[in-house]
């Protein structure tokens, strides 16, 4: 099973598990279902496109739920346990990025980190984690080429 098949399966499974909206259901659950549907559509329609082929990057911004669905699919496809939701090292590994300290320092510089500690501090790692997720959302779930 290829990565596209894995992404489609995760998006489909997410849609199946999403609760239907009833008067007692919160708006958040309908948002998650919509996000999963959008992620599934993106996997099917934009998976083979390069960054330059996408006509309007502003329309390609993903929600955090959509980014999460993409990362979950990548982690499942690799078959290795991962704590990517809190670990920058695991997140970078899930995205096939070098996660060494030197690579994280370089990534921090590329993302204009201005915190106190430029080494492997918890502060920097948490900031990098959040910024990398934002970059993925802005780039349709793909790591921007300038960050590789």
PyMOL commands that set and color helices and strands:
alter all, ss='L'
color gray80, all
select helices_A, chain A and resi 3-17+27-46+51-53+57-60+64-78+88-94+101-110+122-138+145-147
alter helices_A, ss='H'
color red, helices_A
deselect
rebuild
show_as cartoon
